[in-house]
Amino acid sequence: MSTAEPEHAGHDEPERIQPLPTEGLDRYLLHGRRQVRQLLQALIDAHALVSVHLPPGRESFLSALVSLSGDEESLYLDACIDEGTNRRATLADKLMCVTQLDRIRIQFSIEAATLVSLDGRTALLAPVPGQMLRLQRRETYRLQVPLSHEARCAIPRPGDAGSLSVRIIDIGAGGIAFHAAPDALPRLEPAAELPGCLLLLPDLDPITATLEVRNVNPQRNRSGIETLRVGCRFAALPRGADTAIQRYILRTEREINARERGGL
């Protein structure tokens, strides 16, 4: 994955943020003209770093919002220091922009970007987006757990049948998701509670949790084998566990960003 820093420097330890899928997040979309422009201006005033992702997702660069045009119909962003990246950005149908403001993730796309000169430096100019995604709750963000991490959950089976060990595929402050065989557990249905589960996350002590099943979706892997993707929320956690989980998420994000910046 190619990365580059924007021309507008001066931020310490910048980190790219990966875009999130927007399915099921319609209620977090801002559509109003005034709301969108107010949020853009807040990002400008905060000098927020923006991760700009080019399709099909293999190239990105760090930027910052510079200003709105006088009529508030267009948006200026810092261009990339790499001319080739700038050229590809102007040829792209859409650029995905991801940032944070007060720990709230914000995501939007811009179209028809062009290169212009602004106050003696190169900038990208694009129409103001028609909508923006603003995730207002921390638990809406889910980290995709790297395959290299042995993050697992032990789910007790009914009676004295032991437990089922499943790999955690994503985790957030509000819950986890995992894959399981269709007949692995008899109670994998929405609203079912799974008490006594044991979360085993790298470099953390085991965490006992009660999970509530929120959704169950059948999937087929590349070998054609059917599995269930099970999404759960934390119905009960011991004191301090939420903080430990958040530390794991932030630490893993830093590892991923550092690895991608290093081209590994």
TORKE-181762 format. One record per residue (C-alpha): residue number from 1; residue in three letters; y, x, z. Coordinates in Angstrom, 1 decimal, m for minus. Last residue first. Example, Ala and Ser with C-alpha at 12.3 -4.5 7.8 and 13.67 -1.06 7.14 Angstrom:
+-----+-----+--------+--------+--------+
|   n | res |      y |      x |      z |
+-----+-----+--------+--------+--------+
|   2 | ser |   m1.1 |   13.7 |    7.1 |
|   1 | ala |   m4.5 |   12.3 |    7.8 |
+-----+-----+--------+--------+--------+
//
This chain:
+-----+-----+--------+--------+--------+
|   n | res |      y |      x |      z |
+-----+-----+--------+--------+--------+
| 264 | leu |   m4.1 |    5.6 |    5.7 |
| 263 | gly |   m0.8 |    5.5 |    3.9 |
| 262 | gly |    1.0 |    6.7 |    7.0 |
| 261 | arg |    3.2 |    3.6 |    7.1 |
| 260 | glu |    0.0 |    1.5 |    6.9 |
| 259 | arg |   m1.6 |    3.3 |    9.8 |
| 258 | ala |    1.6 |    3.1 |   11.9 |
| 257 | asn |    1.9 |   m0.7 |   11.2 |
| 256 | ile |   m1.8 |   m1.3 |   12.0 |
| 255 | glu |   m1.6 |    0.7 |   15.3 |
| 254 | arg |    1.7 |   m1.1 |   16.3 |
| 253 | glu |    0.1 |   m4.5 |   15.6 |
| 252 | thr |   m2.9 |   m3.5 |   17.7 |
| 251 | arg |   m0.7 |   m2.5 |   20.6 |
| 250 | leu |    1.3 |   m5.8 |   20.4 |
| 249 | ile |   m1.9 |   m7.9 |   20.3 |
| 248 | tyr |   m3.5 |   m6.0 |   23.2 |
| 247 | arg |   m0.4 |   m6.3 |   25.3 |
| 246 | gln |   m0.3 |  m10.1 |   24.5 |
| 245 | ile |   m3.9 |  m10.4 |   25.7 |
| 244 | ala |   m3.1 |   m8.5 |   29.0 |
| 243 | thr |    0.0 |  m10.8 |   29.6 |
| 242 | asp |   m2.1 |  m13.9 |   29.0 |
| 241 | ala |   m4.7 |  m12.6 |   31.4 |
| 240 | gly |   m2.3 |  m12.1 |   34.3 |
| 239 | arg |   m3.7 |  m15.0 |   36.3 |
| 238 | pro |   m7.1 |  m16.2 |   35.1 |
| 237 | leu |   m7.2 |  m18.2 |   31.9 |
| 236 | ala |   m7.9 |  m21.9 |   31.3 |
| 235 | ala |   m7.8 |  m24.2 |   28.2 |
| 234 | phe |   m7.3 |  m21.2 |   25.9 |
| 233 | arg |   m7.3 |  m22.7 |   22.5 |
| 232 | cys |  m10.1 |  m22.6 |   20.0 |
| 231 | gly |  m10.6 |  m22.2 |   16.2 |
| 230 | val |  m14.2 |  m22.1 |   14.9 |
| 229 | arg |  m15.0 |  m20.9 |   11.5 |
| 228 | leu |  m18.5 |  m22.1 |   10.8 |
| 227 | thr |  m20.9 |  m20.2 |    8.6 |
| 226 | glu |  m22.8 |  m20.9 |    5.4 |
| 225 | ile |  m24.6 |  m17.9 |    3.8 |
| 224 | gly |  m23.7 |  m17.5 |    0.1 |
| 223 | ser |  m23.8 |  m13.7 |    0.3 |
| 222 | arg |  m20.1 |  m13.5 |    0.0 |
| 221 | asn |  m19.6 |  m15.7 |    3.0 |
| 220 | arg |  m19.6 |  m19.5 |    2.9 |
| 219 | gln |  m17.3 |  m21.6 |    5.1 |
| 218 | pro |  m17.5 |  m24.7 |    7.3 |
| 217 | asn |  m14.4 |  m25.5 |    9.3 |
| 216 | val |  m14.4 |  m26.4 |   13.0 |
| 215 | asn |  m11.1 |  m27.2 |   14.7 |
| 214 | arg |   m9.6 |  m27.3 |   18.2 |
| 213 | val |  m12.5 |  m26.3 |   20.4 |
| 212 | glu |  m11.3 |  m25.8 |   24.0 |
| 211 | leu |  m12.0 |  m22.4 |   25.6 |
| 210 | thr |  m12.4 |  m21.7 |   29.3 |
| 209 | ala |  m11.8 |  m18.0 |   29.9 |
| 208 | thr |  m13.2 |  m15.0 |   31.8 |
| 207 | ile |  m11.5 |  m11.8 |   30.7 |
| 206 | pro |  m13.4 |   m8.5 |   30.5 |
| 205 | asp |  m11.3 |   m5.5 |   31.4 |
| 204 | leu |   m9.2 |   m4.3 |   28.6 |
| 203 | asp |   m9.4 |   m1.1 |   26.4 |
| 202 | pro |  m10.8 |   m3.0 |   23.4 |
| 201 | leu |  m11.2 |   m6.8 |   24.0 |
| 200 | leu |  m14.3 |   m8.5 |   25.5 |
| 199 | leu |  m13.4 |  m12.1 |   26.2 |
| 198 | leu |  m16.1 |  m13.8 |   28.4 |
| 197 | cys |  m16.6 |  m17.6 |   28.1 |
| 196 | gly |  m17.3 |  m19.4 |   31.4 |
| 195 | pro |  m16.3 |  m22.9 |   30.1 |
| 194 | leu |  m16.6 |  m24.1 |   26.5 |
| 193 | glu |  m14.8 |  m27.4 |   26.2 |
| 192 | ala |  m15.3 |  m29.8 |   23.3 |
| 191 | ala |  m12.1 |  m31.3 |   21.9 |
| 190 | pro |  m13.1 |  m30.7 |   18.3 |
| 189 | glu |  m16.9 |  m30.0 |   17.8 |
| 188 | leu |  m19.0 |  m26.9 |   18.4 |
| 187 | arg |  m21.1 |  m28.4 |   21.2 |
| 186 | pro |  m24.7 |  m27.7 |   20.1 |
| 185 | leu |  m24.2 |  m23.9 |   19.7 |
| 184 | ala |  m25.6 |  m21.5 |   17.1 |
| 183 | asp |  m26.7 |  m24.2 |   14.7 |
| 182 | pro |  m23.9 |  m23.9 |   12.1 |
| 181 | ala |  m23.9 |  m20.1 |   12.5 |
| 180 | ala |  m20.7 |  m18.8 |   14.2 |
| 179 | his |  m17.4 |  m17.3 |   13.1 |
| 178 | phe |  m14.5 |  m16.8 |   15.6 |
| 177 | ala |  m11.0 |  m18.0 |   16.3 |
| 176 | ile |   m8.9 |  m17.3 |   19.4 |
| 175 | gly |   m6.3 |  m19.0 |   21.6 |
| 174 | gly |   m2.7 |  m19.5 |   22.7 |
| 173 | ala |   m1.3 |  m16.0 |   23.1 |
| 172 | gly |   m3.0 |  m15.2 |   19.8 |
| 171 | ile |   m6.3 |  m14.0 |   18.5 |
| 170 | asp |   m8.1 |  m13.7 |   15.2 |
| 169 | ile |  m11.6 |  m12.8 |   14.0 |
| 168 | ile |  m13.2 |  m12.6 |   17.4 |
| 167 | arg |  m16.8 |  m11.5 |   16.9 |
| 166 | val |  m19.4 |  m13.7 |   18.5 |
| 165 | ser |  m21.9 |  m13.1 |   21.3 |
| 164 | leu |  m23.9 |  m16.2 |   22.2 |
| 163 | ser |  m25.0 |  m16.5 |   25.8 |
| 162 | gly |  m28.1 |  m16.8 |   27.9 |
| 161 | ala |  m30.4 |  m19.8 |   27.6 |
| 160 | asp |  m30.2 |  m20.8 |   31.2 |
| 159 | gly |  m28.9 |  m24.3 |   30.6 |
| 158 | pro |  m26.5 |  m24.7 |   27.8 |
| 157 | arg |  m25.4 |  m21.4 |   26.0 |
| 156 | pro |  m22.7 |  m19.3 |   27.5 |
| 155 | ile |  m20.1 |  m18.0 |   25.0 |
| 154 | ala |  m19.6 |  m14.2 |   24.9 |
| 153 | cys |  m16.5 |  m13.3 |   23.0 |
| 152 | arg |  m16.0 |  m10.2 |   21.0 |
| 151 | ala |  m13.4 |   m7.6 |   19.9 |
| 150 | glu |  m15.2 |   m4.5 |   18.7 |
| 149 | his |  m12.2 |   m3.3 |   16.7 |
| 148 | ser |  m12.9 |   m1.6 |   13.4 |
| 147 | leu |  m12.9 |   m4.9 |   11.6 |
| 146 | pro |   m9.3 |   m5.3 |   12.5 |
| 145 | val |   m8.4 |   m8.5 |   14.5 |
| 144 | gln |   m6.2 |  m10.8 |   12.5 |
| 143 | leu |   m3.3 |  m11.5 |   15.0 |
| 142 | arg |   m2.3 |  m15.1 |   15.4 |
| 141 | tyr |    1.3 |  m16.2 |   15.8 |
| 140 | thr |    1.6 |  m19.9 |   16.7 |
| 139 | glu |    1.1 |  m19.0 |   20.4 |
| 138 | arg |    4.6 |  m17.5 |   20.6 |
| 137 | arg |    6.2 |  m20.9 |   19.9 |
| 136 | gln |    9.3 |  m21.4 |   17.7 |
| 135 | leu |    7.9 |  m20.1 |   14.5 |
| 134 | arg |   10.7 |  m20.4 |   12.0 |
| 133 | leu |    9.7 |  m20.8 |    8.4 |
| 132 | met |   12.7 |  m21.0 |    6.0 |
| 131 | gln |   13.6 |  m23.4 |    3.3 |
| 130 | gly |   15.7 |  m23.6 |    0.1 |
| 129 | pro |   16.2 |  m19.9 |    0.0 |
| 128 | val |   19.8 |  m18.6 |   m0.7 |
| 127 | pro |   19.9 |  m17.4 |   m4.3 |
| 126 | ala |   19.3 |  m13.7 |   m4.8 |
| 125 | leu |   21.3 |  m10.4 |   m4.8 |
| 124 | leu |   19.6 |   m7.1 |   m4.0 |
| 123 | ala |   21.9 |   m4.3 |   m3.0 |
| 122 | thr |   23.0 |   m0.9 |   m4.2 |
| 121 | arg |   25.8 |    0.8 |   m2.4 |
| 120 | gly |   29.5 |    1.2 |   m2.9 |
| 119 | asp |   30.7 |   m1.9 |   m1.2 |
| 118 | leu |   28.1 |   m4.0 |   m3.0 |
| 117 | ser |   26.7 |   m2.9 |   m6.4 |
| 116 | val |   24.1 |   m5.3 |   m7.8 |
| 115 | leu |   20.4 |   m5.4 |   m8.5 |
| 114 | thr |   19.0 |   m8.9 |   m9.2 |
| 113 | ala |   16.6 |  m11.2 |   m7.3 |
| 112 | ala |   15.3 |  m14.2 |   m9.2 |
| 111 | glu |   13.5 |  m15.7 |   m6.2 |
| 110 | ile |   13.6 |  m15.4 |   m2.4 |
| 109 | ser |   10.9 |  m16.3 |    0.1 |
| 108 | phe |   11.2 |  m17.1 |    3.8 |
| 107 | gln |    9.6 |  m16.0 |    7.1 |
| 106 | ile |   11.0 |  m15.9 |   10.6 |
| 105 | arg |    9.0 |  m14.9 |   13.6 |
| 104 | ile |   10.7 |  m15.6 |   17.0 |
| 103 | arg |   10.9 |  m12.5 |   19.3 |
| 102 | asp |   14.7 |  m13.0 |   19.7 |
| 101 | leu |   14.9 |  m12.8 |   15.9 |
| 100 | gln |   12.0 |  m11.5 |   13.9 |
|  99 | thr |   11.5 |  m10.7 |   10.2 |
|  98 | val |    9.4 |  m11.6 |    7.1 |
|  97 | cys |   10.6 |  m11.8 |    3.5 |
|  96 | met |    8.4 |  m12.8 |    0.6 |
|  95 | leu |    9.7 |  m11.9 |   m2.8 |
|  94 | lys |    9.2 |  m14.3 |   m5.7 |
|  93 | asp |    9.0 |  m14.2 |   m9.5 |
|  92 | ala |    8.9 |  m10.4 |   m9.5 |
|  91 | leu |   10.8 |   m8.5 |  m12.1 |
|  90 | thr |   13.7 |   m7.7 |   m9.8 |
|  89 | ala |   11.3 |   m6.4 |   m7.1 |
|  88 | arg |    9.5 |   m4.3 |   m9.7 |
|  87 | arg |   12.8 |   m2.6 |  m10.6 |
|  86 | asn |   13.7 |   m2.1 |   m6.9 |
|  85 | thr |   10.3 |   m0.5 |   m6.2 |
|  84 | gly |   10.8 |    1.9 |   m9.1 |
|  83 | glu |   14.2 |    2.8 |   m7.9 |
|  82 | asp |   13.0 |    3.9 |   m4.4 |
|  81 | ile |   15.7 |    3.7 |   m1.8 |
|  80 | cys |   15.0 |    0.0 |   m1.5 |
|  79 | ala |   17.9 |   m2.4 |   m1.8 |
|  78 | asp |   19.7 |   m3.9 |    1.2 |
|  77 | leu |   19.9 |   m7.7 |    1.0 |
|  76 | tyr |   22.7 |   m9.9 |   m0.3 |
|  75 | leu |   22.2 |  m13.7 |   m0.2 |
|  74 | ser |   23.7 |  m16.3 |   m2.6 |
|  73 | glu |   24.9 |  m19.9 |   m2.3 |
|  72 | glu |   27.2 |  m19.3 |    0.7 |
|  71 | asp |   30.3 |  m19.8 |   m1.5 |
|  70 | gly |   31.7 |  m16.5 |   m0.4 |
|  69 | ser |   28.3 |  m14.7 |   m0.7 |
|  68 | leu |   26.1 |  m14.3 |    2.3 |
|  67 | ser |   25.8 |  m10.9 |    3.9 |
|  66 | val |   23.8 |   m7.7 |    4.4 |
|  65 | leu |   20.3 |   m8.9 |    5.2 |
|  64 | ala |   18.2 |   m5.8 |    6.1 |
|  63 | ser |   15.4 |   m4.0 |    4.2 |
|  62 | leu |   12.0 |   m2.5 |    4.8 |
|  61 | phe |    9.7 |   m2.1 |    1.8 |
|  60 | ser |    6.5 |   m3.8 |    0.5 |
|  59 | glu |    3.7 |   m3.2 |   m1.9 |
|  58 | arg |    0.1 |   m4.5 |   m2.1 |
|  57 | gly |    0.9 |   m8.2 |   m1.5 |
|  56 | pro |    0.4 |   m9.6 |   m5.0 |
|  55 | pro |    3.4 |   m9.9 |   m5.1 |
|  54 | leu |    6.2 |   m7.9 |   m3.5 |
|  53 | his |    6.7 |   m8.0 |    0.3 |
|  52 | val |   10.1 |   m7.5 |    1.9 |
|  51 | ser |    9.9 |   m6.7 |    5.6 |
|  50 | val |   13.3 |   m7.6 |    7.1 |
|  49 | leu |   15.0 |   m5.6 |    9.8 |
|  48 | ala |   17.5 |   m7.7 |   11.8 |
|  47 | his |   21.1 |   m6.6 |   11.9 |
|  46 | ala |   21.7 |   m9.3 |   14.6 |
|  45 | asp |   24.7 |  m10.6 |   12.8 |
|  44 | ile |   22.8 |  m10.8 |    9.5 |
|  43 | leu |   19.8 |  m12.5 |   11.1 |
|  42 | ala |   22.2 |  m15.1 |   12.7 |
|  41 | gln |   23.9 |  m15.6 |    9.3 |
|  40 | leu |   20.5 |  m16.4 |    7.8 |
|  39 | leu |   19.7 |  m18.9 |   10.5 |
|  38 | gln |   23.1 |  m20.6 |   10.1 |
|  37 | arg |   22.5 |  m20.7 |    6.3 |
|  36 | val |   19.1 |  m22.3 |    6.6 |
|  35 | gln |   20.3 |  m24.9 |    9.2 |
|  34 | arg |   23.4 |  m25.9 |    7.1 |
|  33 | arg |   21.3 |  m26.4 |    3.9 |
|  32 | gly |   18.6 |  m28.4 |    5.8 |
|  31 | his |   15.0 |  m27.5 |    5.0 |
|  30 | leu |   13.8 |  m25.6 |    8.1 |
|  29 | leu |   10.0 |  m25.3 |    8.2 |
|  28 | tyr |    8.3 |  m25.2 |   11.6 |
|  27 | arg |    6.8 |  m28.7 |   11.2 |
|  26 | asp |    5.2 |  m27.6 |    8.0 |
|  25 | leu |    3.0 |  m25.0 |    9.8 |
|  24 | gly |   m0.4 |  m26.4 |    8.9 |
|  23 | glu |   m0.8 |  m23.9 |    6.0 |
|  22 | thr |    2.0 |  m21.3 |    6.1 |
|  21 | pro |   m0.1 |  m18.2 |    5.8 |
|  20 | leu |    1.6 |  m15.4 |    7.7 |
|  19 | pro |    3.6 |  m12.5 |    6.2 |
|  18 | gln |    2.9 |   m9.0 |    7.5 |
|  17 | ile |    5.7 |   m7.4 |    9.5 |
|  16 | arg |    6.9 |   m3.9 |    8.6 |
|  15 | glu |    7.9 |   m1.7 |   11.5 |
|  14 | pro |   11.1 |    0.3 |   11.9 |
|  13 | glu |   11.1 |    3.1 |   14.5 |
|  12 | asp |   14.9 |    3.2 |   15.2 |
|  11 | his |   17.3 |    1.4 |   12.9 |
|  10 | gly |   20.1 |    3.5 |   11.3 |
|   9 | ala |   19.3 |    3.1 |    7.6 |
|   8 | his |   20.8 |    0.9 |    4.9 |
|   7 | glu |   19.1 |    2.4 |    1.8 |
|   6 | pro |   15.9 |    0.6 |    2.7 |
|   5 | glu |   12.8 |    2.5 |    3.7 |
|   4 | ala |    9.7 |    2.7 |    1.5 |
|   3 | thr |    6.2 |    1.4 |    1.5 |
|   2 | ser |    3.4 |    1.4 |   m1.0 |
|   1 | met |    0.0 |    0.0 |    0.0 |
+-----+-----+--------+--------+--------+
//
